[in-house]
């Protein structure tokens, strides 16, 4: 997260800017970890489901796609403060771990596959995560 007064100010400014530009929300889908102690659970026959992690505010931008490529390609800009606030409750150490563990991203009822994640930072403080996802 941010370091010092400058880092905290950058995080607040980034969140305020995303809120002013639209402030939508997305859901990261993570694999569930619930299993049962009986034989079916130990054999992997129980579906653990998924866990939704809601991130807001988010700004989206549609990107062009080719004729043979995916149906939609969307760029999601997520505030680092909102992403990193979820990490302790999920038992993850970094935002990169969170994005690598994600099965997908839900936006407006559509499921997207995460293609790339770019961290935007200033003075050593990550303030945005720019996620490119395809449908």
Helices and strands as residue ranges (DSSP letters): H 4-20, E 24-31, H 39-42, E 50-63, E 73-79, H 80-90, H 95-101, E 102-107, E 110-122, E 125-134
